[in-house]
Amino acid sequence: MTRSGVCLSAARRHLRGRLAAAGAIGALALAVPAAAAAAPVAYGPAVIGTVTVGTSPEGVAVNSSTGTVYVANATSGTVSVISGQTNRVTATVTVGTEPEGVAVNSSTGTVYVANATSGTVSVISGLTNKVTATITVGTEPEGVAVNPDTGTVYVTNNTTGTVSVISGQTGTVTGTITGFNHPAGVAVNPAANIVYITNNGGTTASVINGKTNAVTTTITVGNHPIAVAFNEVTSTVYVTNYTDGTVSVISGLTNKVTVTISVGTEPEGVAVNPVNATVYVANYGSDTVSVISGFTGTVTGTITGLNGPEGVAVSLVNGTGYVTNYLGTTVSVISGSLL
């Protein structure tokens, strides 16, 4: 499905079908430090530059060891590789059709890309920037996450309503978990071996035991949840609720929602800096990024000047944030720190 010539993601397609009159769903934008600066907030993080990538950049991930950034360009069918030191594109890797989600195992340097239209996952070597394998999963894979401790990869198949479990060692699907309602986002708690899935077709997030691949809990959040992020330091889960314009904050210890935070219009991507507990939310409908303090559970700033922001990620090397501008061909770089 397209709207105004823009290819929609799997979760977006489903949501648009239900809310056709509501307008186009967003895409999370990534920005990289370059020359141009855009509308900084009075205090706190601001856009300090942009990096030109492919068309309709969507998912973004950062290797926490090297600072290398990976951007999935949905329309181009490529992944842009950006140096976190220079904020320049160092390689462009051709993957499957309509890549959306991207994740990197910082322990091995391996990158995983979910190709929605192809129904596959492309495996990229972080050393050579070459595709080393293509794995068939379910229909319209969207989100992808990896447990760096076990090497296990989790892929949400939006149309199939399943999650594919992939062994990072063998590159094969070892299991398929069923019973989801248009699963979209996925995040992992490595220490506890727990996986969080958003059910974009409803109002819940599912909790999976990584050892048994069984759903152990279902948590009620907001309407049409899309993305999810996990803070390993505080054991806190953050879920963006597209229709409500909110973020549900969940205790990883109790699996209970502790607070609901109002952000911008049509929030999609979310990322957290575990060092200072700062949370970044890409609001596609507002063309903004909401900055949330994980300590107080309040919005401390709003970054403007984005273009259909969809994906967001944070570098643990220097605290820099990256936001994909889905309605264009750039990634915005957000100033940040590890303090």
Sine and cosine of phi, psi and omega as CSV:
sin_phi,cos_phi,sin_psi,cos_psi,sin_omega,cos_omega
0.00,0.00,0.61,-0.79,0.05,-1.00
-0.79,-0.61,0.39,-0.92,0.08,-1.00
-0.59,-0.81,0.85,-0.53,-0.05,-1.00
0.82,0.57,0.57,0.82,0.07,-1.00
0.98,0.20,0.08,1.00,-0.02,-1.00
-0.98,-0.21,0.79,-0.61,0.01,-1.00
-0.95,0.30,0.77,-0.64,-0.04,-1.00
-1.00,-0.07,0.51,-0.86,0.02,-1.00
-0.96,0.29,0.18,-0.98,-0.05,-1.00
-0.85,0.52,-0.76,0.65,-0.01,-1.00
-0.91,0.42,-0.61,0.79,0.00,-1.00
-0.90,0.43,-0.63,0.78,0.00,-1.00
-0.87,0.50,-0.73,0.69,-0.03,-1.00
-0.89,0.45,-0.71,0.71,-0.05,-1.00
-0.92,0.40,-0.64,0.77,0.01,-1.00
-0.90,0.44,-0.56,0.83,0.02,-1.00
-0.88,0.47,-0.58,0.81,-0.03,-1.00
-0.99,0.11,-0.50,0.87,-0.08,-1.00
-0.82,-0.58,0.77,0.63,-0.09,-1.00
-0.85,0.52,-0.54,0.84,-0.05,-1.00
-0.99,0.17,-0.17,0.99,-0.08,-1.00
-0.99,0.17,-0.28,0.96,0.00,-1.00
0.97,-0.25,0.10,-1.00,-0.12,-0.99
-0.93,0.36,0.62,-0.79,0.05,-1.00
-0.99,0.17,0.32,-0.95,-0.13,-0.99
-0.99,-0.14,0.05,-1.00,0.06,-1.00
-0.74,-0.67,0.67,-0.74,-0.08,-1.00
-0.98,0.19,0.78,-0.63,-0.07,-1.00
-0.98,-0.21,0.58,-0.82,0.02,-1.00
-0.93,-0.36,0.68,-0.73,0.06,-1.00
-0.83,-0.55,0.62,-0.78,0.01,-1.00
-0.88,-0.48,0.61,-0.79,-0.05,-1.00
-0.84,0.54,0.89,-0.46,0.08,-1.00
-0.63,-0.78,-0.38,-0.92,-0.12,-0.99
-0.94,0.35,-0.74,0.67,-0.14,-0.99
-0.97,0.23,0.68,-0.74,0.07,-1.00
-0.94,-0.34,0.53,-0.85,-0.05,-1.00
-0.73,-0.68,0.82,-0.57,0.16,-0.99
0.46,0.89,0.96,0.29,0.00,-1.00
-0.94,0.33,0.42,-0.91,0.10,-1.00
-0.97,0.23,0.35,-0.94,-0.04,-1.00
-0.87,0.48,-0.68,0.73,0.03,-1.00
-0.70,-0.71,0.65,-0.76,0.05,-1.00
0.98,-0.18,-0.30,-0.95,-0.09,-1.00
-0.87,0.50,0.50,-0.86,0.02,-1.00
-0.47,-0.88,0.33,-0.95,0.08,-1.00
-0.96,0.29,0.83,-0.56,-0.04,-1.00
-0.90,-0.43,0.00,1.00,0.04,-1.00
0.13,-0.99,0.14,-0.99,0.04,-1.00
-0.71,-0.70,0.46,-0.89,0.05,-1.00
-0.82,-0.57,0.78,-0.62,0.03,-1.00
-0.98,0.18,0.80,-0.61,-0.01,-1.00
-0.82,-0.58,-0.63,-0.77,0.03,-1.00
-1.00,0.00,-0.18,-0.98,-0.03,-1.00
-1.00,0.07,0.68,-0.73,-0.01,-1.00
0.83,0.56,0.85,0.53,0.06,-1.00
-0.90,0.43,0.70,-0.72,-0.12,-0.99
-0.82,-0.57,-0.98,0.17,-0.01,-1.00
-0.99,0.16,0.41,-0.91,0.02,-1.00
-0.51,-0.86,0.59,-0.81,0.03,-1.00
-0.55,-0.83,0.45,-0.89,0.00,-1.00
-0.82,-0.57,0.72,-0.69,0.11,-0.99
-0.96,0.27,0.91,-0.42,-0.10,-1.00
-0.93,0.37,-0.26,0.97,0.02,-1.00
-1.00,0.01,-0.66,0.75,-0.08,-1.00
-0.97,-0.25,-0.32,0.95,-0.05,-1.00
0.99,0.15,0.05,1.00,0.02,-1.00
-0.93,0.36,0.66,-0.75,-0.07,-1.00
-0.94,-0.33,0.66,-0.75,0.01,-1.00
-0.84,-0.54,0.79,-0.62,-0.06,-1.00
-0.83,-0.55,0.81,-0.59,0.04,-1.00
-1.00,0.01,0.88,-0.48,-0.01,-1.00
-0.99,-0.16,0.97,-0.23,-0.18,-0.98
-0.87,0.50,-0.75,0.66,-0.05,-1.00
-0.97,0.25,-0.57,0.82,-0.03,-1.00
-0.97,0.25,-0.39,0.92,-0.06,-1.00
0.94,0.35,0.59,0.81,-0.04,-1.00
-0.69,-0.73,0.20,-0.98,0.15,-0.99
-0.85,-0.53,0.82,-0.57,0.06,-1.00
-1.00,-0.01,0.74,-0.68,0.03,-1.00
-0.97,-0.26,0.84,-0.54,-0.07,-1.00
-0.89,-0.46,0.72,-0.69,0.09,-1.00
-0.96,0.27,0.80,-0.60,0.03,-1.00
-0.96,0.29,-0.23,0.97,0.02,-1.00
-1.00,0.06,-0.64,0.77,-0.06,-1.00
-0.95,-0.30,-0.24,0.97,-0.08,-1.00
0.84,0.55,0.66,0.75,0.07,-1.00
-0.84,-0.55,0.52,-0.85,0.05,-1.00
-0.96,0.28,0.83,-0.56,-0.03,-1.00
-0.97,-0.25,-0.29,0.96,0.01,-1.00
-0.30,-0.95,0.44,-0.90,0.10,-0.99
-0.78,-0.62,0.86,-0.51,-0.09,-1.00
-0.94,-0.33,0.81,-0.59,0.06,-1.00
-0.98,0.18,0.78,-0.62,-0.01,-1.00
-0.84,-0.54,-0.60,-0.80,-0.01,-1.00
-1.00,0.07,-0.20,-0.98,-0.02,-1.00
-1.00,0.09,0.78,-0.63,0.00,-1.00
0.84,0.55,0.90,0.44,0.09,-1.00
-0.92,0.38,0.70,-0.71,-0.03,-1.00
-0.85,-0.52,-0.93,0.36,-0.01,-1.00
-1.00,0.07,0.48,-0.88,0.06,-1.00
-0.56,-0.83,0.63,-0.77,0.03,-1.00
-0.60,-0.80,0.43,-0.90,0.01,-1.00
-0.74,-0.67,0.69,-0.73,0.11,-0.99
-1.00,0.00,0.97,-0.26,-0.08,-1.00
-0.93,0.38,-0.30,0.95,0.02,-1.00
-0.97,0.25,-0.58,0.82,-0.04,-1.00
-0.93,-0.36,-0.27,0.96,-0.05,-1.00
0.99,0.17,0.08,1.00,-0.03,-1.00
-0.98,0.18,0.66,-0.75,-0.04,-1.00
-0.92,-0.40,0.65,-0.76,-0.01,-1.00
-0.85,-0.52,0.75,-0.66,-0.07,-1.00
-0.81,-0.59,0.81,-0.58,0.03,-1.00
-1.00,0.02,0.88,-0.47,-0.01,-1.00
-0.98,-0.18,0.96,-0.26,-0.17,-0.99
-0.88,0.48,-0.77,0.64,-0.07,-1.00
-0.96,0.27,-0.55,0.84,-0.01,-1.00
-0.97,0.25,-0.41,0.91,-0.07,-1.00
0.94,0.35,0.58,0.82,-0.06,-1.00
-0.69,-0.73,0.19,-0.98,0.16,-0.99
-0.85,-0.52,0.82,-0.57,0.07,-1.00
-1.00,0.00,0.73,-0.68,0.03,-1.00
-0.96,-0.27,0.84,-0.55,-0.06,-1.00
-0.89,-0.45,0.71,-0.70,0.11,-0.99
-0.98,0.21,0.81,-0.58,0.03,-1.00
-0.95,0.31,-0.24,0.97,0.01,-1.00
-0.99,0.10,-0.64,0.77,-0.08,-1.00
-0.95,-0.31,-0.23,0.97,-0.10,-1.00
0.84,0.54,0.62,0.79,0.05,-1.00
-0.88,-0.48,0.56,-0.83,0.09,-1.00
-0.96,0.27,0.84,-0.54,-0.05,-1.00
-0.98,-0.20,-0.30,0.95,0.00,-1.00
-0.30,-0.95,0.43,-0.90,0.10,-0.99
-0.77,-0.63,0.86,-0.51,-0.11,-0.99
-0.93,-0.36,0.80,-0.61,0.04,-1.00
-0.98,0.19,0.77,-0.64,0.01,-1.00
-0.83,-0.55,-0.64,-0.77,0.00,-1.00
-1.00,0.01,-0.22,-0.98,-0.02,-1.00
-0.99,0.11,0.77,-0.64,-0.01,-1.00
0.82,0.58,0.88,0.47,0.10,-0.99
-0.90,0.44,0.68,-0.73,-0.07,-1.00
-0.82,-0.57,-0.88,0.47,-0.02,-1.00
-1.00,-0.08,0.47,-0.88,0.05,-1.00
-0.54,-0.84,0.64,-0.77,0.04,-1.00
-0.53,-0.85,0.40,-0.91,-0.05,-1.00
-0.74,-0.67,0.63,-0.78,0.12,-0.99
-1.00,-0.02,0.94,-0.34,-0.06,-1.00
-0.92,0.39,-0.35,0.94,-0.01,-1.00
-0.98,0.21,-0.63,0.78,-0.03,-1.00
-0.97,-0.23,-0.31,0.95,-0.06,-1.00
0.99,0.17,0.04,1.00,-0.03,-1.00
-0.97,0.24,0.66,-0.75,-0.03,-1.00
-0.92,-0.39,0.65,-0.76,-0.01,-1.00
-0.86,-0.52,0.76,-0.66,-0.06,-1.00
-0.80,-0.61,0.80,-0.59,0.04,-1.00
-1.00,0.04,0.81,-0.59,0.03,-1.00
-0.97,-0.24,0.98,-0.20,-0.21,-0.98
-0.87,0.49,-0.75,0.66,-0.06,-1.00
-0.98,0.22,-0.61,0.79,0.00,-1.00
-0.94,0.35,-0.45,0.89,-0.04,-1.00
0.97,0.25,0.53,0.85,-0.04,-1.00
-0.74,-0.67,0.18,-0.98,0.13,-0.99
-0.83,-0.56,0.83,-0.55,0.05,-1.00
-1.00,0.02,0.71,-0.71,0.03,-1.00
-0.95,-0.30,0.84,-0.54,-0.08,-1.00
-0.88,-0.48,0.70,-0.71,0.10,-1.00
-0.99,0.17,0.82,-0.57,0.03,-1.00
-0.95,0.32,-0.35,0.94,0.00,-1.00
-0.98,0.20,-0.68,0.74,-0.07,-1.00
-0.98,-0.20,-0.30,0.95,-0.03,-1.00
0.94,0.35,0.49,0.87,0.00,-1.00
-0.82,-0.58,0.44,-0.90,0.06,-1.00
-0.97,0.25,0.86,-0.51,-0.04,-1.00
-0.98,-0.22,-0.20,0.98,0.02,-1.00
-0.19,-0.98,0.38,-0.93,0.07,-1.00
-0.74,-0.68,0.86,-0.51,-0.02,-1.00
-0.99,-0.15,0.76,-0.65,-0.09,-1.00
-0.94,-0.33,0.07,-1.00,0.14,-0.99
1.00,-0.08,0.32,0.95,-0.01,-1.00
-0.98,-0.18,0.32,-0.95,-0.02,-1.00
-0.93,-0.37,1.00,0.03,-0.07,-1.00
0.78,0.63,0.90,0.43,-0.01,-1.00
-0.88,0.48,0.63,-0.77,-0.07,-1.00
-0.79,-0.61,-0.95,0.30,-0.05,-1.00
-1.00,0.05,0.40,-0.92,0.03,-1.00
-0.52,-0.86,0.66,-0.75,0.05,-1.00
-0.60,-0.80,0.41,-0.91,-0.08,-1.00
-0.82,-0.57,0.66,-0.75,0.21,-0.98
-0.98,-0.17,0.99,-0.14,-0.12,-0.99
-0.89,0.45,-0.68,0.73,-0.07,-1.00
-0.88,0.48,-0.69,0.73,-0.03,-1.00
-1.00,-0.04,-0.11,0.99,-0.04,-1.00
0.83,0.55,0.79,0.61,0.01,-1.00
-0.86,-0.52,0.62,-0.79,-0.03,-1.00
-0.86,-0.50,0.66,-0.75,0.01,-1.00
-0.91,-0.41,0.74,-0.67,-0.03,-1.00
-0.81,-0.59,0.72,-0.69,0.10,-0.99
-1.00,-0.05,0.68,-0.73,0.04,-1.00
-0.98,-0.19,1.00,-0.06,-0.13,-0.99
-0.90,0.43,-0.36,0.93,0.00,-1.00
-0.99,0.13,-0.01,1.00,-0.04,-1.00
-0.59,-0.81,-0.73,-0.68,-0.08,-1.00
-0.67,-0.74,0.55,0.84,-0.08,-1.00
-0.70,-0.72,0.28,-0.96,0.17,-0.99
-0.82,-0.57,0.67,-0.74,-0.03,-1.00
-0.98,-0.22,0.58,-0.82,0.03,-1.00
-0.93,-0.37,0.80,-0.60,-0.06,-1.00
-0.91,-0.42,0.70,-0.71,0.13,-0.99
-0.98,0.19,0.89,-0.46,-0.06,-1.00
-0.93,0.37,-0.32,0.95,0.01,-1.00
-0.99,0.15,-0.63,0.78,-0.09,-1.00
-0.97,-0.24,-0.21,0.98,-0.08,-1.00
0.86,0.51,0.52,0.86,0.02,-1.00
-0.94,-0.34,0.61,-0.79,0.09,-1.00
-0.97,0.25,0.85,-0.53,-0.07,-1.00
-0.98,-0.22,-0.43,0.90,-0.06,-1.00
-0.49,-0.87,0.53,-0.85,0.14,-0.99
-0.83,-0.55,0.82,-0.57,-0.09,-1.00
-0.95,-0.32,0.77,-0.63,0.06,-1.00
-0.98,0.20,0.81,-0.58,0.03,-1.00
-0.85,-0.52,-0.68,-0.74,0.02,-1.00
-0.99,-0.11,-0.18,-0.98,-0.03,-1.00
-0.99,0.16,0.75,-0.66,0.03,-1.00
0.79,0.62,0.89,0.46,0.05,-1.00
-0.91,0.42,0.63,-0.78,-0.05,-1.00
-0.89,-0.46,-0.92,0.38,-0.11,-0.99
-0.97,-0.25,0.32,-0.95,0.00,-1.00
-0.55,-0.83,0.61,-0.79,0.04,-1.00
-0.68,-0.74,0.43,-0.90,-0.05,-1.00
-0.78,-0.63,0.74,-0.68,0.08,-1.00
-0.99,-0.14,0.94,-0.35,-0.06,-1.00
-0.92,0.38,-0.47,0.88,-0.06,-1.00
-0.96,0.28,-0.69,0.72,-0.06,-1.00
-0.98,-0.19,-0.09,1.00,-0.06,-1.00
0.83,0.56,0.76,0.65,0.00,-1.00
-0.88,-0.47,0.64,-0.77,-0.01,-1.00
-0.93,-0.36,0.67,-0.75,0.02,-1.00
-0.85,-0.53,0.79,-0.61,-0.03,-1.00
-0.82,-0.57,0.78,-0.63,0.05,-1.00
-1.00,0.00,0.73,-0.68,0.00,-1.00
-0.94,-0.34,0.97,-0.24,-0.17,-0.99
-0.85,0.53,-0.78,0.63,-0.09,-1.00
-0.94,0.35,-0.61,0.79,-0.08,-1.00
-0.99,0.16,-0.36,0.93,-0.09,-1.00
0.94,0.35,0.64,0.77,-0.05,-1.00
-0.69,-0.72,0.19,-0.98,0.12,-0.99
-0.83,-0.56,0.80,-0.60,0.08,-1.00
-1.00,-0.01,0.78,-0.63,0.04,-1.00
-0.97,-0.23,0.84,-0.55,-0.10,-0.99
-0.88,-0.48,0.70,-0.72,0.10,-0.99
-0.97,0.24,0.81,-0.58,0.04,-1.00
-0.95,0.31,-0.22,0.98,0.00,-1.00
-1.00,0.05,-0.58,0.81,-0.07,-1.00
-0.93,-0.36,-0.22,0.97,-0.09,-1.00
0.86,0.51,0.58,0.82,0.04,-1.00
-0.89,-0.46,0.59,-0.81,0.10,-0.99
-0.96,0.29,0.83,-0.56,-0.05,-1.00
-0.99,-0.15,-0.43,0.90,0.03,-1.00
-0.30,-0.95,0.47,-0.88,0.09,-1.00
-0.86,-0.51,0.82,-0.57,-0.12,-0.99
-0.93,-0.36,0.78,-0.62,0.08,-1.00
-0.98,0.21,0.75,-0.67,0.01,-1.00
-0.82,-0.57,-0.64,-0.77,-0.01,-1.00
-1.00,0.03,-0.21,-0.98,0.00,-1.00
-0.99,0.12,0.72,-0.70,0.04,-1.00
0.81,0.59,0.87,0.49,0.05,-1.00
-0.93,0.38,0.67,-0.74,0.01,-1.00
-0.82,-0.57,-0.99,0.17,-0.08,-1.00
-0.97,0.22,0.46,-0.89,0.04,-1.00
-0.56,-0.83,0.63,-0.78,0.04,-1.00
-0.57,-0.82,0.42,-0.91,-0.03,-1.00
-0.73,-0.69,0.65,-0.76,0.14,-0.99
-1.00,-0.04,0.96,-0.29,-0.09,-1.00
-0.93,0.37,-0.32,0.95,-0.04,-1.00
-0.96,0.30,-0.72,0.69,-0.01,-1.00
-0.92,-0.40,0.12,0.99,0.08,-1.00
0.90,0.43,0.32,0.95,0.06,-1.00
-0.98,0.21,0.71,-0.70,-0.03,-1.00
-0.91,-0.41,0.68,-0.73,0.01,-1.00
-0.89,-0.45,0.76,-0.65,-0.01,-1.00
-0.83,-0.56,0.84,-0.55,0.01,-1.00
-1.00,0.04,0.89,-0.45,-0.02,-1.00
-0.98,-0.20,0.99,-0.17,-0.08,-1.00
-0.87,0.49,-0.71,0.71,-0.06,-1.00
-0.94,0.33,-0.41,0.91,-0.02,-1.00
-0.99,-0.11,-0.20,0.98,-0.12,-0.99
0.85,0.53,0.64,0.77,-0.02,-1.00
-0.70,-0.72,0.18,-0.98,0.17,-0.99
-0.82,-0.57,0.83,-0.56,0.07,-1.00
-1.00,0.05,0.70,-0.71,0.03,-1.00
-0.95,-0.30,0.84,-0.54,-0.09,-1.00
-0.88,-0.47,0.68,-0.73,0.14,-0.99
-0.99,0.14,0.85,-0.53,0.03,-1.00
-0.94,0.33,-0.28,0.96,-0.01,-1.00
-0.99,0.14,-0.62,0.78,-0.06,-1.00
-0.97,-0.23,-0.29,0.96,-0.03,-1.00
0.93,0.35,0.51,0.86,-0.01,-1.00
-0.79,-0.61,0.42,-0.91,0.06,-1.00
-0.97,0.23,0.83,-0.55,-0.04,-1.00
-0.97,-0.25,-0.19,0.98,0.01,-1.00
-0.17,-0.99,0.34,-0.94,0.05,-1.00
-0.74,-0.67,0.85,-0.53,0.00,-1.00
-0.99,-0.11,0.79,-0.61,-0.06,-1.00
-0.94,-0.35,0.02,-1.00,0.11,-0.99
1.00,0.04,0.31,0.95,0.01,-1.00
-1.00,-0.09,0.09,-1.00,-0.09,-1.00
-0.72,-0.70,0.99,0.12,-0.06,-1.00
0.92,0.39,0.82,0.57,-0.03,-1.00
-0.90,0.44,0.73,-0.68,-0.03,-1.00
-0.78,-0.62,-0.86,0.51,-0.03,-1.00
-0.99,-0.13,0.50,-0.87,0.02,-1.00
-0.55,-0.84,0.63,-0.78,0.03,-1.00
-0.54,-0.84,0.38,-0.93,-0.02,-1.00
-0.82,-0.58,0.70,-0.71,0.06,-1.00
-0.99,0.12,0.77,-0.64,0.07,-1.00
-1.00,0.06,0.02,1.00,0.07,-1.00
-0.99,0.17,-0.67,0.74,-0.04,-1.00
-0.64,-0.76,0.05,1.00,0.03,-1.00
0.99,0.13,0.06,1.00,0.00,-1.00
-0.93,0.36,0.63,-0.78,0.03,-1.00
-0.97,-0.25,0.49,-0.87,0.01,-1.00
-0.77,-0.64,0.77,-0.64,-0.03,-1.00
-0.81,-0.59,0.76,-0.65,0.01,-1.00
-1.00,0.06,0.72,-0.69,0.05,-1.00
-0.99,-0.16,1.00,-0.06,-0.15,-0.99
-0.89,0.45,-0.49,0.87,-0.03,-1.00
-1.00,0.08,0.16,0.99,0.02,-1.00
-0.61,-0.79,-0.60,-0.80,-0.03,-1.00
-0.69,-0.72,0.56,0.83,-0.07,-1.00
-0.72,-0.70,0.27,-0.96,0.16,-0.99
-0.85,-0.52,0.75,-0.66,0.03,-1.00
-1.00,-0.03,0.67,-0.74,0.03,-1.00
-0.98,-0.19,0.77,-0.64,-0.05,-1.00
-0.95,-0.30,0.78,-0.63,0.04,-1.00
-0.90,0.44,0.58,-0.81,0.00,-1.00
-0.28,-0.96,0.03,-1.00,0.01,-1.00
-0.47,-0.88,0.11,-0.99,0.07,-1.00
-0.96,-0.27,0.29,0.96,0.00,-1.00
-1.00,-0.09,0.00,0.00,0.00,0.00
